[in-house]
């Protein structure tokens, strides 16, 4: 039981440190890039950077990349809608692409 509490506390601290690092990074990047690119753009502070992170999460669907679980479900629905012949053609085309060497 004690180990579990320590593990949860460690994960919570790691999450807080990650959020702080992301906020700090957004603050630095914004204050470095935006005022130089756009006349009249103001610098931001840490709370505004965290707000930008939350806004980007809401607008663009998260930090996991490519939509996470929703994209997987969409692909699964497409797969389920295919006939067995279509699945076989898709699978053989996928294997052929995997076996060809990468273009440089």
N, C-alpha and C positions, 0 to 999 in steps of 0.2 A: 504494500500500500504506500509506503514511504517513497519507494522508487518511482511509482506512478505519479505521485505529486511532484517530485523533483523533475521528472520528465516533462510534465505539463507546464511547470514553471519555466523550464529551460526553453521550451517551444514558444511560450508566450513572450519571453524576453527576446528570443531570436526574431519573432514577428515584429515586435516593437522596434528593434534595431533596424530591420529591413525597411520598415515604413519610414523611419527617420532618415535612413540613407537615401531612399528614393526621393523623399521630400527635399533633402539637401541637394541632391543631384539636379532635380528640376529647378530649384532656386538658382543654382549656379549657371545652368544652361540658359535659362530664361534671361537672367541678368546679363549674360555675356552676349547672347545672340539678338534678342528682340530689340533692345534699344539701338543697336547698331544697324539693324535692318529697316526698322520703321520709325520715322520721325514722330515723336510724341509718345512712343511706347514707354511706359514706366517700368521701373524695377519692382520686383515683388519680394515679399518676405516669406518665411517658412510656412505660416498658416495658409497663405494664398497658393503656395506650391502644392500643399496637400489637397487643397480644393481643386486644383487643376488635375491632380491624379484621380480624384474621385469622379470629376466630370469626364475625364477620358475613359474611365471604367464604365460609366453610364452610357456614353455615346458610342464607344467602339467595342464594347463587349468583353473587356477584361484584359488581364496581363498574361494569360496563359497562351495566347496566340491562336489565331485562326478559329475562334469561336468555341473551342473546347468541346463539351458534350453535345451541344446542339448540332455541330457539324457532323459528328459521328452518327447521330440519329438520322440526319438527313441522308447520309450515304447508305445507312442500313436500309432505310425505306426504299431508296433507289434499287438496292440489291434485291430486296424482297419483291419488288415489282417486276423484275426481269424474268423472262422465261428461262428454262434450263439451257437452251441453245445460246441465248444472249449471254448468260453467265459464263458458258464455256468459251465463247468468242472473247469476252472481256478478259477472262483469266489467261487465255493463251496470248493475247496482245500484251497484257501486263508482264507476263513471263518473258516475252520477246524483248520488251523494252529493258527489262532488268539485265538480260544477258548481253545486250549490246554494250560495247565499251563507251565510256563517257566521251563526248566530243570536247575537244580542247580549243 
